[in-house]
Amino acid sequence: MKILLISPCKDPDYKRPKCIMMPQLALHLIAGLTPPEYDVKIIEEEIEDINLDEECDIVGLSCMTSNAPRAYYFAQEFKKRGKKVVIGGVHPTILPDEALQYTDSVVIGEAEGVWEQVLEDFKNGRLQKKYHKPYPSLEKYVHIKHRRDTKKRLFNVVPVMTTRGCPYNCDFCCVHDIFGRKIRHTPIVNVVRDIIDSDGRFFIFLDDNIIGDPIYAKALFRAITPLKIKWIGQASISLVKDTELIQLASKSGCEGLFFGLESISKVQLKKMRKSVNDIEKIKEAIKKIKSFGIYFHASVIFGFDNDTVDIFPEMLNFLEKNRISSASFNILTPYPGTRTYRLFNEEGRLITDDWKYYNHTTAVYKPKNMTPFELQAGRLWVLNEFTKISAIMKRLTFHIDHPLYHLAVNLGCRQRYRDDIRNFPKLASNLFPLKGNVIDYKNDFSLSTLRFTDFIPNVDKNN
């Protein structure tokens, strides 16, 4: 019996550069949970095309919100061809009844504890509409088959996850709704075994916060130090409060960390209840983390209610002055299931319910102190300025200890900017047309349109 597991892309005409793609793990975990009598094939559409006539008995789809429409498309096409379709992931977990309009069955939450039952029910012709086991144990070791298939990224990075759950309660995040507020741990012995079995040398920990439980994190770092690996991950900037934790991370092979700075607004930092919420302390934290040889990648969000158009040059100036090597520039996205979504929906501020635009880089709502167009164009302006070749090379002189990371990530972001610019006319025409057609998106749009001092006057302030 053959199982086809699919991770759809967001847009088949707009695939991301490999160096800024997060490696796939979820479907490989499902494959590892699958009994050996099944033949499993995994397809990531970002990497290879999907054959709708692929020979299989059951199809499993995994999706976030932005690629949910694409997943629903595949679900319908495979059902037309007589296949049973099961869907899971963040979006179907939040909106299972929506997903059931397109598929036969929905796995709500995590697959551990239910996947074997899904297959047993399918084999016996009694597939249920919904499967859910809240917060399953992570004690069982799951062998990832065909581990080399996960290494189709720059530097052959291998994904690993050690914890699930988040004690924080950010308005714009639903991680705690999916994985719970209590941090659950994979036994460290299993993490070490997974790393050894993978035969890899460079890893990415996919945990939302690798140091969320400092006691566990310290034990983990001590355990992997003898393996002589290199790794990157995501952490809270509260890491700076524990010097021993930073030392252990660095010693264990930590090359770089992704930090959610989110905002440089004092008001917004207070609202988000950040553990480090003073700008001067954040500047000190950046210096301290970098002093241990750890590459600092910042993630920022534009579009909070107190943001004005001034936030764009202010953020660029902050990143340049603090010598941040690379950054992800996001737009606040009201994902379904979050308090932000419920608030914006109640206030009538959402401008589209097309999930493909809910991708953390598109303005899908009306900000309070700028227009959607200003928010969209402002992000592109910052991305352009920050990833100009001259700017990248200038910052390289401060990051000579990580030249390959610096160049790979920044050039990947530069390519992302070019793709976004190419897609902007179509996006803007669909979501926020200009007053009086001041700019003809199809014929007149060019990079000069996004000069920061030019685009603001052209926007319909009521849009």
C-alpha positions, 0 to 999 in steps of 0.5 A: 500500500502506497502513501503520498505525503505532500507539502504544497508551495504557496504559489507554483509561480513563486518559489523561494530561494533554497537558502531562506527556506525552512527544511521540512520535518513534519512529513518525515516524522509522519513517515517515521511513524508509518508501519514498515508495510507501507511504501511512503513517498514525500514531495515538497512542491517547493523543490519538485512538481506534483504529479496528480496521477501519481500511483498511491492509495492515500494522500496526506497533505500538511499546510500552514495558512498561506498554502492552505488554498493550494493544499485544498486544490490538491485535495480536490484533485486527488479526490476526483481521482478516487484517492482518500485525502487526509490533511493536517498542519497548523491551518487545519488544526485551527479551522478543521471544519473548513478543511473538511469541505475539501478533504476526507479527514483532518488530523488536528494538532500533532500526528503522534498518537493518531497516525497509526490509527488513521492508517488502520481505519483507512485500511478497514474502510472506516476513516473518521472525519477528525483525529485528535490527541492533545499534547502527545508524549514525545518519549518514543524515538522516531527514526527519520527514514531517508534522512538525506532527503531532508538535506535539500537546502544550502549547507545541507542543513538537517532539521531537528526538533527537541521541544514543543509548547510555548508558555508565552501568549503573544496576540499574533501567535497561535503556537500555544493553541496548537502545542500547548502552554507547557513545554514538552521535551524530547528525551535528550538521549533521543535527540543525540541518537537522531543527530548521529543517525542522520549522518549530518554535520550541520543542523537547524533546531526548529524549536520555537525557542531552543532555550525556552526551558533553560535547564533542559537547554543546558543539558542538551548543549552539554550532551551534543558538544562531543558530537562536534556538530554545527547548528542554528536555531531560534531563541528568545533574546532573554538568552542574554540574561544567562551567560552560562547558557550562552557559553554552553550554546556556543561550545556545543556548536551554535553558529547562529540564532534567529531572534524575534526583535519584532519592534523597536517601539518602546510602547509596542515592546511593553505591550508584548511583555518582552523579557528584554523590553528596553531599547538600550538593553536590547542593544547591549544584548546584541553585542553580548550575543555576538561576542560569543561568536554567535551570528545574530539574525533579527526578525522584525514586524511592521504594522503594529497599531502604534507604527507610523511610516516613520518606523521604516527608516527608524528600523533601518537605522537601528539595524545598521547602527547595531551592525545586524548582519541579516534580518527578516522583514515581516508584516503583522499577519492576523492569522486565524485563531489569534487574538489579533485576527479576532480583534481585526475581524471585529473592527472590520479591518480585514481587507481579504479573506483569501488565505494565500495572502496570509503569509507574514509579508502581505498587508491583509488589514487596515493599519491604524496609522498608515494605509495597507499600501504604505505598509506593503511598500514600506517593507519593500523599501527597507528590504531593498535598502538593507539588501543592496549589494553595497550595504551587504558588503559594508556589513560583511566587514563586521561579520568576517567570522561568518562570511558564508552565512552572511552572504548566503542569507543576505543574497537569498533575501535580495533574491526574495526582494526581487521576487516580491517586486516582480509580484508587487503590481499584481498584489497591489492591484488585487489588494489596494489599488491607488486613488485615481490610478495615480500609478498604473501597476501593469505599465508604470510600476518600477523600483523608483515607485518605491522611493520612500519620499515618493510613495506616501502622497499617492495613496488613498488615505481611506483605503 
